[in-house]
Amino acid sequence: MTDIFFALALAPVAIILWYIYKKDVHKEPSWQLAKSIIFGALAIIPVAIVELCIEDWFPTDMMSVDSFPQLFINTFIAVALVEELFKWFVVMKINYNNKQFDETYDAIVYCVFVSLGFAAIENLIYIFTDLINEGVVASLYTASLRFVTSIPGHAFFSIFMGYCISFAKMAQTKKNKSQEKIFLFASVMIPSIIHCLYDFFIISEMRLFMILWFVLLISLYTFCVEMVRSAAENNVHYQE
């Protein structure tokens, strides 16, 4: 039984990673991709520590806030920014200045691999927590729902991150420091804002916001598939 739930938790991660990897004409080294997944997974430790430390200052439930703007700000700071910042930090530390990062599509590959390393551990925690506390049916429901929502969501956020980082890397090769900094800043803020909206719509529990969440999810599916296709087809080698 445990093996089945491990498979359910990791299946969406494997499918998305395979899709992103397949699009890369010049494959990245296996060891570099493995490092991305492993360190992305390990990032869940500092994320959990930081989120626990600040949850009293930035509560993210409707019972603990006075307004929707406050909920939005708290969700941005305590969830979206924390998670995306640590994933970004991993990408920057192990991939950004690595000699293997030599093409524009590589940024999306590395960001998605780091992000889904993180998402894999998060998914295992959610699914097995439900299995222990609520039983098989609840865990199956969580696994099925997260298969098409949360795991793709993490991938979508990282695709935006990778797109911005690819431009930052291009600016770096052209010795344009100011432009590089702008794109690196965007590579944190844009995925964090999208992540915040995604979580905020769910946490609010309002029918209107749930409709907006569904629209956002479908839009992300559509837009990010096109972004990956375009990035893969227009992949160029950085010129030092």
C-alpha positions as CSV (number, residue, x, y, z in Angstrom):
1,M,0.0,0.0,0.0
2,T,2.8,2.4,0.9
3,D,4.4,1.8,-2.5
4,I,1.2,2.8,-4.2
5,F,1.1,6.2,-2.4
6,F,4.8,6.8,-3.1
7,A,4.1,6.2,-6.8
8,L,1.0,8.5,-6.7
9,A,3.0,11.3,-5.0
10,L,6.0,11.1,-7.4
11,A,4.2,10.3,-10.7
12,P,3.2,13.9,-11.6
13,V,6.7,15.1,-10.8
14,A,8.2,12.4,-13.1
15,I,5.8,13.2,-15.9
16,I,6.5,16.9,-15.9
17,L,10.3,16.4,-15.5
18,W,10.2,14.0,-18.5
19,Y,8.2,16.5,-20.6
20,I,10.7,19.4,-19.8
21,Y,13.7,17.1,-20.3
22,K,12.4,15.8,-23.6
23,K,12.1,19.3,-25.1
24,D,15.8,20.0,-24.4
25,V,17.7,19.3,-27.7
26,H,21.1,19.4,-26.0
27,K,20.5,17.5,-22.8
28,E,22.0,18.7,-19.5
29,P,24.3,16.3,-17.6
30,S,22.5,13.8,-15.5
31,W,24.6,14.6,-12.4
32,Q,23.7,18.3,-12.7
33,L,20.0,17.5,-13.0
34,A,20.2,15.1,-10.0
35,K,21.9,17.9,-8.0
36,S,19.1,20.2,-8.9
37,I,16.4,17.8,-7.7
38,I,18.3,16.8,-4.5
39,F,19.0,20.4,-3.4
40,G,15.5,21.5,-4.4
41,A,14.2,18.8,-2.2
42,L,16.5,19.8,0.7
43,A,15.2,23.4,0.4
44,I,12.0,22.3,2.1
45,I,14.0,22.2,5.4
46,P,14.9,25.9,5.6
47,V,11.5,26.8,4.0
48,A,9.7,24.9,6.8
49,I,11.8,26.6,9.5
50,V,11.2,30.1,8.2
51,E,7.5,29.5,7.7
52,L,7.2,28.2,11.2
53,C,9.1,31.2,12.6
54,I,7.0,33.8,10.9
55,E,3.5,32.2,10.9
56,D,2.4,34.1,14.0
57,W,3.4,37.4,12.4
58,F,1.9,36.6,9.0
59,P,-1.0,34.2,9.5
60,T,-2.5,32.8,6.3
61,D,-6.0,31.8,7.3
62,M,-9.2,33.8,7.2
63,M,-9.9,33.4,10.9
64,S,-6.7,35.3,11.8
65,V,-6.8,38.2,9.5
66,D,-8.9,41.3,9.3
67,S,-9.2,41.7,5.5
68,F,-8.5,40.2,2.1
69,P,-5.6,42.7,1.5
70,Q,-3.9,41.5,4.7
71,L,-4.5,37.9,3.7
72,F,-2.9,38.6,0.3
73,I,0.2,40.3,1.9
74,N,0.6,37.6,4.5
75,T,0.3,34.8,1.8
76,F,2.9,36.6,-0.4
77,I,5.4,37.0,2.4
78,A,4.9,33.8,4.5
79,V,4.3,31.3,1.7
80,A,5.0,32.5,-1.9
81,L,8.1,34.6,-1.4
82,V,9.7,32.2,1.1
83,E,9.3,29.2,-1.1
84,E,10.2,30.9,-4.4
85,L,13.2,32.6,-2.9
86,F,14.7,29.4,-1.5
87,K,14.2,27.6,-4.8
88,W,15.7,30.6,-6.6
89,F,18.7,30.5,-4.2
90,V,19.3,26.8,-5.1
91,V,19.2,27.6,-8.8
92,M,21.6,30.5,-8.4
93,K,24.1,28.5,-6.3
94,I,24.3,25.3,-8.2
95,N,23.3,26.2,-11.8
96,Y,23.6,29.9,-12.7
97,N,27.3,30.1,-13.0
98,N,27.9,26.5,-13.9
99,K,29.5,26.0,-17.3
100,Q,26.7,23.6,-18.3
101,F,24.3,26.5,-18.2
102,D,25.1,27.6,-21.8
103,E,21.7,27.9,-23.6
104,T,18.6,29.9,-22.9
105,Y,16.3,26.8,-22.5
106,D,18.7,25.5,-19.7
107,A,17.2,28.1,-17.3
108,I,13.8,26.5,-17.6
109,V,15.2,23.0,-17.2
110,Y,17.1,23.8,-14.1
111,C,14.4,25.9,-12.5
112,V,11.8,23.2,-13.1
113,F,14.1,20.4,-11.8
114,V,14.8,22.4,-8.6
115,S,11.2,23.3,-8.0
116,L,9.9,19.8,-8.5
117,G,12.5,18.4,-6.2
118,F,10.9,20.7,-3.6
119,A,7.4,19.8,-4.8
120,A,8.1,16.0,-4.6
121,I,8.9,16.2,-0.8
122,E,5.9,18.5,-0.2
123,N,3.6,16.1,-2.0
124,L,4.9,13.1,0.0
125,I,4.3,15.0,3.2
126,Y,0.7,16.0,2.3
127,I,-0.3,12.6,1.0
128,F,1.2,10.5,3.8
129,T,-0.1,12.9,6.5
130,D,-3.6,12.4,5.1
131,L,-3.0,8.6,4.9
132,I,-2.0,8.5,8.6
133,N,-4.6,10.9,9.9
134,E,-7.6,10.5,7.6
135,G,-7.2,7.2,5.9
136,V,-6.9,5.8,2.4
137,V,-9.8,7.6,0.8
138,A,-8.7,11.1,1.9
139,S,-5.1,10.4,0.9
140,L,-6.2,9.2,-2.6
141,Y,-8.3,12.4,-3.0
142,T,-5.3,14.6,-2.0
143,A,-3.0,12.7,-4.3
144,S,-5.5,13.0,-7.2
145,L,-6.2,16.7,-6.6
146,R,-2.5,17.6,-6.2
147,F,-1.6,15.6,-9.3
148,V,-3.4,18.2,-11.6
149,T,-3.1,21.3,-9.4
150,S,-0.3,21.8,-6.9
151,I,2.5,19.9,-8.7
152,P,1.9,21.5,-12.1
153,G,1.5,24.8,-10.1
154,H,5.1,24.5,-8.8
155,A,6.3,23.8,-12.3
156,F,4.4,26.8,-13.7
157,F,5.9,29.2,-11.2
158,S,9.4,27.8,-12.0
159,I,8.9,28.2,-15.8
160,F,8.3,32.0,-15.2
161,M,11.4,32.0,-13.0
162,G,13.5,30.2,-15.7
163,Y,12.3,32.6,-18.4
164,C,13.5,35.6,-16.4
165,I,16.8,33.9,-15.5
166,S,17.5,33.1,-19.1
167,F,17.3,36.8,-19.9
168,A,19.5,37.6,-16.8
169,K,22.1,35.1,-18.1
170,M,22.0,36.7,-21.5
171,A,22.6,40.1,-19.9
172,Q,25.5,38.6,-17.8
173,T,27.2,37.3,-21.0
174,K,26.9,40.8,-22.5
175,K,28.4,42.4,-19.3
176,N,25.2,44.3,-18.7
177,K,25.1,44.2,-14.9
178,S,22.1,46.5,-14.4
179,Q,19.9,44.6,-16.8
180,E,21.0,41.3,-15.2
181,K,20.0,42.6,-11.8
182,I,16.6,43.6,-13.1
183,F,15.9,40.2,-14.6
184,L,17.1,38.4,-11.5
185,F,14.8,40.5,-9.4
186,A,12.0,39.7,-11.8
187,S,12.9,36.0,-11.6
188,V,11.9,36.1,-7.9
189,M,9.1,38.5,-7.9
190,I,7.0,37.3,-10.9
191,P,6.8,33.6,-9.8
192,S,6.2,34.8,-6.2
193,I,3.2,37.0,-7.2
194,I,1.7,34.2,-9.3
195,H,2.2,31.7,-6.5
196,C,0.6,34.2,-4.1
197,L,-2.4,34.7,-6.3
198,Y,-2.8,30.9,-6.7
199,D,-2.7,30.3,-2.9
200,F,-4.7,33.4,-2.0
201,F,-7.7,32.4,-4.2
202,I,-7.8,29.0,-2.4
203,I,-7.3,30.3,1.1
204,S,-10.0,32.9,0.8
205,E,-12.6,30.2,0.3
206,M,-14.9,32.7,-1.5
207,R,-16.8,31.4,-4.5
208,L,-15.7,34.3,-6.7
209,F,-12.0,33.7,-5.8
210,M,-12.3,30.0,-6.4
211,I,-13.6,30.7,-9.9
212,L,-10.7,33.1,-10.4
213,W,-8.3,30.3,-9.1
214,F,-9.7,27.9,-11.7
215,V,-9.3,30.5,-14.5
216,L,-5.7,31.2,-13.3
217,L,-4.9,27.5,-13.3
218,I,-6.3,26.9,-16.8
219,S,-4.4,30.0,-18.0
220,L,-1.2,28.8,-16.5
221,Y,-1.6,25.4,-18.2
222,T,-2.1,27.1,-21.5
223,F,0.4,29.8,-21.2
224,C,3.2,27.8,-19.7
225,V,3.0,25.0,-22.2
226,E,3.4,27.6,-24.9
227,M,6.3,29.2,-23.1
228,V,8.1,25.9,-22.9
229,R,7.5,25.2,-26.6
230,S,8.6,28.6,-27.6
231,A,11.7,28.5,-25.4
232,A,12.7,25.1,-26.6
233,E,12.2,26.0,-30.3
234,N,14.0,29.3,-30.0
235,N,16.8,28.0,-27.8
236,V,20.1,29.8,-28.4
237,H,23.7,29.3,-27.2
238,Y,25.0,32.1,-25.0
239,Q,27.9,34.0,-26.6
240,E,30.7,35.0,-24.2
